[in-house]
Amino acid sequence: MEKEGLKSVEIEKCKKDISDIKDQLYNSNKVMDHTRLSFINENNKITLKKDIPMYPKYTLSQETIDYLKTPTFDIWHWEPNEMLSLLEHMFHELDLVNEFNINPITLKRWLLCVQENYRNNPFHNFRHCFCVSQMMYGIIHLCELWDKMSREDLGILITAAVCHDLDHPGYNNTYQINARTELAIRYNDISPLENHHCAVAFQILSNPECNIFSNVDNDTFKRIRSGIIMLILATDMARHSEILETFKSKYESYDFSKQDHLNSLKMVLIKCCDISNETRPMSVSEPWVDCLLEEYFNQSDREKSEGLPVAPFMDREKVTKPTAQIGFIKFVLIPMFETVAKLFRQIDETMVRQLKEAQSRYEEMKAIEDAKKEAALNARQNDGNGES
């Protein structure tokens, strides 16, 4: 009994020591868990943690192949390995493997390495990457973009969508800047996360085993690199108004042959895909709101503990699901998708209508919540009057 007692004491002491070490690490360097890239080797290349054979070869049914092309695709029914196979299928089906002369094994390795370098955040994770990429794929098919732009452009759109949130730490740019993290310092407070996503994307591509563009000539690679960087940087919501207004100034006389017009469209398209959850059916979109709020609340809790400013839309004591979504849908999503719909009418029928339905649904939800609060308030007042 004495030995067992001593053992228990040692275990508790060990637990306390570990807890103290964690606290010391956290307090001494707030950004360690944000910016650590342990998978980078001495040559500044990101390497695979495991090599092929990796995920099994899936045979996709024709029903799945057709469904994958639709913006209403349910992204919750797929395991990580299945999502890898579906992404692989997109590159083959869009003829990007032939366009860029991609070695199919290299494509598999690249996708695996991308998956390994998304973190297990509540929202900004590999499933979000798949969700955005699938929406881009769906829009390409819905709007038949192969008739409007080159295969190279389509490859840039899909690749940027796949890479757009690589190694996202789960804390947004505002936190990075206010906490003066290593990322904010490195990128001078200018889109620190988006710059980081770009850097990680090209660190992966700098590894020959994962470079899906290794067989293109230098000029083509420069265009691809420039295009991917442009699109990933466009996903910074701080640039939302600037990018949308630039596109609005062009769509009245839109010309697909002009490079600046094409670039403006591509930036708006990746923005649409990045925040497109509410264009999907409610059963698909609503779980994403819970995931996003969880990530927001994690950040605001941390900001409070560190004495940093807290955005009201991230504060668990102030925000609810409907209040989080109504304004975002009404003032951000609908205006942006309606603008794109002026160029592609298919967007109006498929996505704008769904957004308006979502707005109505959340407004009803808010009305119910407000009624319950008012009833509870009246009940408390009546109880107070009765006691007096």
N, C-alpha and C positions, 0 to 999 in steps of 0.2 A: 504493500500500500504506500509505503514511504517513497519507493522508487517511482511508482506511478504518479504520485503527487509531484515529485521533482520533475518528471517528464512533462506534466501538464504546465508547470511553471515555465519550463524552457520553451515549450511551444508558444505560450502566450507572449514570452519575452521576444521570441523570434518574430511573431506577428507584429508586435509593437515596433521592433526595429525596422521591419519592412515598411510599415506605415510611415515611420519617421523619415526614412530614406526617400519615399515617394514625395512626402511634403517638402523635403529639402530640395529635391530636384525641381519640383513644381515652382517653388518660390524663388529658386536661384535662376531659373531660365524658363520663362513662361512659354517660349516658342518651341521648346524641344520637341514636343509631341505634334507640332504643326508642320514643321519643315524638314524633319529627318527623312532622308532618302537613303536608307541602308542598302538598297538594292543597286546603288551606283558603285561600280568598281573603280579601280585606280585610273582608268582611262576615261572616266566621266561618261561611261556608257551604261545603260540600264540593261541588265541581263535577266534571262528567265530563271525562275527558281526551280522549274522542272522543265524537261524537254519532252518531245513526243516519244512514244505514244502518250497522248493526253486525254482529250475528250473523245468519246466513241463516235463512230460514223453513224449519223442518223439519216434515215431515209424519210424525207418529208413527203407527206401525202399531198395530192393535188389540191385538196381542200385547204391545207395549211399554207401551201405556196400562194394560192389565190387570196386567202385571208390576210397574209402578211403584207399584201400590197394596199390594204385599206387603212385609213386613219382611225377606224373604230377598233382596231386590233387590241385584244385583251392581253396586256403584257404581264399579268400576274400569274398566268398558268404555266410558266416555263422555268425550269431549273437553269442554273448558270451554264452548264454544259450545253443545254439546248439553245440558250441564247447565243452562245458562241457559234453553234452550227447555223443558226438563222442569220447571224451577221455574215458568216462566211458565204451563205447562199446569196445574200444581197450583192456581194462583190462579183460573184459568178454570173448572176442573172442580169445585172446591169452591164455585163461584158467589160468590167473594169480589170479583170484578170488578164484579158487579152490586150486591152488598151494600154496597160502599163507593163505588160509582159511579166506578171507577178508569178513567182514560183508558188504553187499551191501550198507547199510545206511552209514556206516563209509566211504566207498569209495566216496559216494556223498558228505559227509561233508568235506572230505580231499580235493577233487577237488574244492569245493566252497572256502575253506580256501586258497588254492593255488591261485585261481583266485583273491581273495581279496588282496593278498599280492604281486601282480604285479602292478607296478605303470603305470600311463597313459603317458609313454614316447612316443615320436614319433616312435621309433623302438623297444626298449627293453621293450615290454609290453606283455600282456597275449596272444595276437594273435601270436606274435613271439614264445612264449612258445608252443602254439598249432602247429605252423608251424614246429618247430623242432621235436616235438613229433610225428607228422604225418609223417614226413620224416623218422624217425626212424622206425615207424610202417611199412611204405612202403618198406624200405630196408629189414626189417625182412621177409616180404612176398616175395619180389623180389628175395632175396638170399636164401630163405627157411632156415633161421638160426636155426629154431627148430631142424633141423637135425644135426647141428654143435655144438650147445651149449644147456645148460639146461634151463628149464623154469625159474629157479631162475636167471640165467644170463639175460634172456629176460626181466624179471621183473626189474632188476637193470638198464638195458638200457633204458626202457621206463620211469621208475620213475625218473632217473637222467635227462632225456630229459625234463620232465615236470617241474622239480625243478631248472633247471640249471641257470636261471637268476632271481630267486626270489628277490624281493625288489631292483631291479637294479635302482640306482638313476639317470641314464641318463648321467653320467659323468664317463669316463673310468678310468682304473688304473693309467694311466699317470697323469691325473688330481688329483686323490686321493693322489698320492705320492708327486707331486709338490706343492699341496695346503696344504699338511700335515694334511689331514682330520683325523677325529677320526678313520675311518676305516683303513687308512694307518698306523696310530700309533698303533692301536690294533693288526694288523697283521704284523707289522714290515716291511712294504713295500713289503711283499711277497704275490702276488696274492690277494690283499685286497678284491676285489669284489667277486672273486670265493669263497674265504673263507667265506665271508658274505652270499653268496647264500646257501652254505652248512649249515651254522649255522641256518639260517632261516628255511631251509627245516626240520632240526631235531628239531627245536623249535616247528614247527607245529606238527611233529610226537610225540612230548613229551606230547601232549594233547590227553588223551585216546579217546576222541570223534572223533579225526581225525587220529588216528594211524592205518593205514592200515596193519601194520606188528605186531599188538598186539598179534596175535595168533600163531606166529612162536616161536620156542625155542630160547634160548639165543645165541647158536652158530650160528644158521641161521641168527639171527638179526645182529650179529657182522659181518658176511660176507656181508650181504646186506648193512649195514652202511659203511663198508670199501669200497665196490664197488662203491656206489653212490658218496662218497667223492672223490675217485680216478677219476671218470669220470667228475664230475663237475669241479674239479681243472684242468683237462686236457683241458678245454675250454679256458683257458688263452692263448691268441695268442702269448704271449711272450715265450711260451713253444713249439710253433709249430714245429720248426726244430728238436728239441730234440725228440719229440714224433714220428714224421714221420720217422726220421733216425733210431730210435729204431725198428719201425715196418719194415722198409726196410731191416734191418739186419736179420729179421726172415722169411720173406715171401718166400724166395727161398726154404727153407726146413720147411715150416710152419706145425705145429703139433697142432691140436685142443685139444689134450689131455694134453698139457703142459699149466699150469696156467699162466706162464709169457707170452706165445704166445697169449693166450686168452685175457689177460688183455691189451696187446698192441693193439690187434685188436679192442677191445671195446673202447679204448681211441680214436683211429683213427675214428671209426664209429661216436662217438658223435661229434667229431670235424667236420666231413663231414656234419652231419645233422645241426649243428649250423650255418654253413656258406653255406648252400646248395641252397639259393634262385635262383642263376643263372642256376641251373640244371632244373628248372621248365620253362614252356613256358613263352615267353616274357611278355604276358599280366598279368602273375602272378608275375614275378620277378621284372619288372621295377618299379612298385609302391614302392617296398621295398627300392630301391636305393634312391628315393625321401625322404622316411622316415629316412633312415640312414643319408643322407646328412643334413637333418633338425636337427637331434640330434647332429651331428658333429658341425654344425654351431653354435648351442646353446652353445656348450662347448667352441669353439674357441672364441666366443664373450665374454664369461665369463672370459676366460684366459687372453684375451687382457685387460679387465677392471681391472683384479687383478694383472696385470704385470707378468703373468706366461708365460713360453714358449708355442708356438703354433705350432702344427704339420702342415706342408704344406698341407697334404691331408684332413685337417679339416677346412682350411681357406677358407671362402666363396669368398675371393678375388683371390684365386689361383686355386681352384679345379672346375672341371665341371663333369657332369655325366660320359662321356666317359673316361676322365682322371682318375676318381676315380676307374673305373671298369677294364680297360684294363690290367693294371699291376697286379691287384689282381687275375683276372681270369688266366692270363698267367703264373704267377710265384707262385701262392699259390693254387688255386683251381684245375687246370688241373693236375699238378704234383701229388697232393694228391689223386684225384679220379682215375687217371691212375694207381697209386700204388695199391689202393684197387682193381681195376679192374683186376689186375694180379691174385688175389685170387678168385674173383667173376666176371666172364666174362660178366654177365648181366649188370654190372655197366657201362661197356664201351659203349654198345649199347644205354642204356637208358640215361645216365648222361654225360659221357665224350663228346659224340657227341653234346649234347645240349650246353655244356660249350664252345666248339669250335665255334659253331654257334653264341653264345652270344659274344664271343671275336670278331668275324668278324663283327658283327652288330655294336658294339661299335667303332671299328676301322673305319668303314664307317661313323659313326656319327661324329667322331673326324675329319675325312678328310673334311667333309662338313663344320664343324665349322671353321677349319683352312682356308678353301677356302674363307669363308665369311669374316673372319678377314683380310685376305690378300687383298680382294677386297675393304674392308672399308679403309684399310691403304693406298692403291693405290689411292683411291678416294680423301682422305684427302691430299695426296701429290700433286695430280693434281690440287686440288683447291688452294693449297699453291703456286704452280708454276704459276697458272693463275693470282693470286692476285699480285705476284711480277712482 
